[in-house]
Amino acid sequence: MNFQLYDELFNRDNYPAFSPKDYLPMDNKMCVCLSGDLYENCCKKEVEDAKINRKIDPYANEILEKTYSKKDKKLLSYITEDKSLNKKNISYCAANKVFGDCDNKNHMRRSHTLARGIVLKNLSGGEKVIRFNDHKINSEQDKEAFFNTIGKSGYSEVDIEDASVTVSFCKKHDIELFSSIETDGNGNYSGNNIQNLEYALKSISFDIYYNIMNIKFLSELIKETKYVAFNPDGSNSSFFQDYNLRVNSLFDLYPLMLKVLEELKLLLADNKEPSLETVSFELPLSKVNFSLSEIMIIDDTICFANCINAGKPYIIISYYKNNERIASLDKWKEQYNLNQSNKIGELKSLWPLIKGKFLINAQNIYFNKEAFDKLSDLTKGYLYVIHREGTKDIPDKVQVECDEELMRILYGL
């Protein structure tokens, strides 16, 4: 499949489909290697052979070790990301279908899903920012010694120009569609409809691109070795289930991306009121020490989530109502408003949202380096573990201790 053609990328028929029973690829759908052939005519036999041979091939583990455990930039996932972003071999304009008239002469541009203007500049304070190292391979040893091991290797530093990048808008639309939050003088958040739609577009454009990039990674991974689909005993690994999740997520989000674009187009042209619901929290701080922009699921509803320093810090969550408002979001807002005379009370009321949704789920999240360096190794390890796996099996005492330190330092208290 060509990862630079909009109509191919957003055509569900170009992707594999999986049995809901065992997640094995369906014979009469596209192959998981994305060759363009049907699975039954392409990789099926090799996959079936791998299932048998996985148990008896003495070199199976060595082959997987070489695939998964290459050092640093040689990891296949790093290679996929580098090619996708820097070599632009995944590139398209997300506004193509709704706005058209794309600036194809300038090709697709590296677009920042956290505002190109002041958001990351304000976060960084002139330094690099910190992100999770999601390409790190977890091991049981890491889990047992996360405060010594993961806390040091689970993160990486990145320049703000290389942070939060996709290649999902042409130059024309990257400038026009985000002018209210990126143009000089327009960076401060005022909560108007245009800004809320632009931030929603930022968050969903990241997740769309992230899903496409991961689908490409999975297709390349199984081309490297079919053994990735199976455990040592020959049972199915989570590979095809993960593949299915990525494809389904892409096509759950795609209609929502079109809706945001359509509402933005109508608002810009006719000043038509959008149906997007937005709940925002102005934090009683000069700066919050992290920023993010991506999709979150709250009460089974897809939400567009942003945490920004622009110039004051805000949490902005938008969504399209199915039938009712999001009850837990309204409850957080109510608790927040009740504590307006108590700065610490306000911030503590938001911690379940920040920890339970942002820190545990976010991929497109960045931390202020100076603040991050103040965290203990224990808390760095804890933060990484809950990001990757949630809080299961982490003792309550460790959670309380680390949450207190995270709250204090991320809030800059």
Summary of the structure (lengths in Angstrom):
residues: 413
radius of gyration: 21.9
end to end distance: 49.9
largest distance: 66.9
contacts: 1302
relative contact order: 0.13
helix: 51%
strand: 15%
